[in-house]
Amino acid sequence: MMKASASALMLLLLSGCSTPSDGPAQQAQKGKVGPAHSLSMEQLCRQNAARRYNTDTRQIAVIGFEQFQSSYEMRGFTPRKEAFVCTFDTEGRFLHLSMR
């Protein structure tokens, strides 16, 4: 009797481990930034960099735009060749300005 209940318990435990879960498949979100949105992000980057480096926005050069998993980055430099990176979230909201 003891042997039969032990094997039944073992069978129950093993069958519980082998059932696959039918959860929904997870997918990464892929947001695209349109041209108008990226231009407004560039303007925001220029304004923040000009304020930080005490110069005119027309003298700030933005040279690169990259998309990462959960953010966007714009690289640029000042007339004095000081490099910086503006970071935005997936919605295009300005997060911070990093000096490089």
N, C-alpha and C positions, 0 to 999 in steps of 0.2 A: 504494500500500500504506500509506504513511504517513498519507495523507488519510483512508483508510477506518478505520484504527485510532484516529485522533484523533476522528473522528465517533462511533465506537462507544464510546469512553471518555466523550465528552461526553454521549451518550445514557444511559449507565450512571449517571453522576453526577446527571443531571437526574431520572432515574426514582427514584433513592434519596432525593431531596429531596421528591418529591411524594407519597410514601406516608404516609397518616395513621397516627398511633400509636393503638393500641387499648388504651391504659391505662385503668384504672378511673376513673370520675368521682369527683372529690373533693367531699365534702359537709361543711358546717360542723356541728359538734356543738352540739346545743341541749339543754342541761340545764335542767330545771325544778326549782325549789326549792319544796318543799311547805310548808304552813303550820307544821308542827312544826319543820321545819328552819330556817325563817326566824325563828321565835321563839327558837330556841337561838342563832342568829347575833346577834339583837338583844340577848340576855342577855350574850353575850360582848362585844359592842360596849359595852354599858353598864358592864360590869365594868372593861374596859380604860380607858374614859374616866373613870370614877370614880377609878381608881387614879392616872391621869395628872393629873387636875385636883383631886385631894385632896378629894373630896366623896362623898356617899352615892349609891348606884346609883339610888335612887328619885327623886333630883333631876335625873337626866340625862334629857333628852327626845330621843328618836329620831324624826325627822320624815319621813325619806325613804328609799326603798329602790329602787335602780336596778340593772339588769343590763346589763353591757357584754359585749364579745366574749369575754373570758377572765377576768372578775372580777365581783364584786358590790360595791356601795358603799352604805353606810348613812350618812346625814347626821344630825347632831344638834347640840344645844347644851347648855351648862351653865346653872345658875341665874344666873350672872354674864354670860350671853349670849355666851360664848366658843364659837365654832363649831368643829366637828370632823367628820372623815370616817373611818369604819372601812372598810377594804378586806378582802375575802375572795376566795379563789380559787374556781374552779368547783365544787370539792368542798364548799365552805362552811367551809374552814379559815381562821382569822384570819390576815391578812398583816401589816397595820400600821394605826396610828392617825395621821392627819394633822391637824394644827391648822390652821384656816383663819381 
